[in-house]
């Protein structure tokens, strides 16, 4: 079992920045990919970014150039640096890992216009 705990969400004005953190604990030896999804009100959960254990990142097109994913394998932590935030980035952000179907409880990000 793996437990994921997110932090760092909040309310920010458009153009501002936030940094999300996700700490994994438990059976972390099997973690390969770590990543972030988000779910806006009334919408399906969507993939935001992932990073492999080797440090290779991938991003959905809407956040490329604005968001940066990073991780510390020794600390089993992944971060999402979010810059130039837009109101459409407002969502609950969830941390996830693979292999396995583990999710954090989410952290709310609200961007005001």
Steps between C-alpha positions, in 0.01 A plus 500: 500500500606855424363815656514832315455837667476820298555854622555846363167589347326830558349813351710708262435773247541436131865523403613381841682186606449205730713198583330171577672222692417134534671270746474124463535260790460127555615251240681759293770267362279415202424857389593571139297788361366782715256755371216743532142505378235763554124517506306819448137534612269315265785355297682170483834449666777582254870424485731795566858373522709195582864431567686171484743371760773607259375856500332518160197732513187510287232769494158549359503770233305756701770526769816471292732792564315596819520195727809306603493157661793374705569226752739378763525122487674476836222697668220345290370847432371664184438868445303700247615858454218693340575842351292743295186345643170552320143478627458184293766335716253505790447142612572245765847364431572137576831322535533147364764238445553190295506211506184463702186709533594734782365852534528776752197681636570805290580863559286789378648758266289805428612768258303823502473726198 
